[in-house]
Amino acid sequence: MNDLISVIIPVKNGSKYIEQAINGILNQKMNVEIIVVDDCSADNTIEIAQNYGCKIVKHETSKGQVAGKNSGLKVAEGKYILFHDHDDIMMEGALQKLYEEFEPDFMAVEAKVQDWYSPDLSEEERAKTLIKQEPYWGLFTGAILIKKEVFDSVGYFSEATQTGEIIEWQSKMDSNNFKVKKIDFVSTLRRIHSTNFGKTNQKTEFKNYAAILRAKLKKNNP
């Protein structure tokens, strides 16, 4: 049996899609624990996750998705960590592929994601929402398998921002000379729907990215 993999799903009001996400992970037929971090949902997200035997972490006050990742890390027991959005779907065999691609001197393996119009998105909404036609790197969701020891070394994510943790994480990886292996393989379908976090928080996202880049430039050019 493979080493335990902790799959962390930060979520708020995710009852519409989370069941598909959980099934996609369970269908990987790998040694996994699924940690659902609920950020004060008002729907039955927790009940769905409990029915599938997921480990539940519940925020008493809403803290956001970055804090959700940290809360999941605090209870994760796996040797490896994978973050997965509640509305995305992992491709069959993807987790095994990520796991098998590890080499001794690599601390993470990164695959690609593919944008995908959610079936419940109307034709009008699709026309107004452009997606990337080709698979791409650059997201945590279901695409990067990371050794847990990385977080033991570099710490958790900064909760001062609601987005931009990917840039921050990559910066820490670079500064510690941790190697990331990239593979030309699509691991996850990134669901595009009317309430994607990135779409509804674009102003905050751009502001956070800018702050992180300024801090990085300042560090490199004191």
C-alpha positions, 0 to 999 in steps of 0.5 A, a space after each residue: 500500500 502507498 504512503 498515506 496522502 492527506 487531501 485537504 478540501 477547504 469549503 464554504 457552502 459547497 453542497 452543490 459540488 462537494 460530493 462529486 469532488 469526494 467521489 473523484 478522490 475516493 475513486 483514485 483507490 489510493 491510501 488517502 484521508 480526506 480532510 474537509 475544512 468547513 468555513 461556517 457553511 450554512 448548507 449541509 456540506 458537513 453532513 455530506 462529508 460525514 456520510 463519506 467518512 471524511 475527517 471534519 474540521 469546523 471553523 467557528 468563525 469564517 476565516 477564508 480558504 487560506 486559513 482553511 488550508 492551514 487548518 487542514 495541515 494541522 490535523 493531516 497525518 499523511 506523508 504527502 499533502 494535496 489541496 483540492 477545491 470542493 468544486 473540482 474533479 480529479 481525473 481517474 488515476 491522477 493521484 497514483 500518477 502524481 505519487 509514482 512520479 516522485 523522485 528522491 530529490 524532489 519535494 513536490 510533483 506538479 501536474 496540470 489542470 484543465 478548465 471545464 464549464 460546469 454543466 449547470 452553467 447557462 449558454 449565456 454565462 458561458 459566452 461571458 466567461 472565457 476559459 483557457 482552452 489548453 491545460 496549464 500549471 499554476 493552481 494548487 487544486 488537485 494538481 500538486 502533491 507535496 511532501 508534508 515535511 515541506 510545511 514543517 520546514 517553511 511553515 504554513 500559509 500567511 493568512 494576511 491575504 485571502 489569495 496569492 498563497 501559491 506565489 508565496 509558497 513557490 517563493 518559499 520553495 525557491 528560497 529553500 532550494 526545494 525541487 518541484 517536478 513538473 509533469 505534462 499530465 492533466 490531473 484535475 478538471 477545474 470547474 468553471 461556474 457562476 460562483 467561483 472564488 476567483 471570479 467573485 473575489 477578483 479585486 481582492 485577488 489582484 490586490 493580494 498578488 500585488 502585495 506579495 510581489 512587492 514583498 518579494 521584490 523588496 526581499 530580493 532588492 533590500 
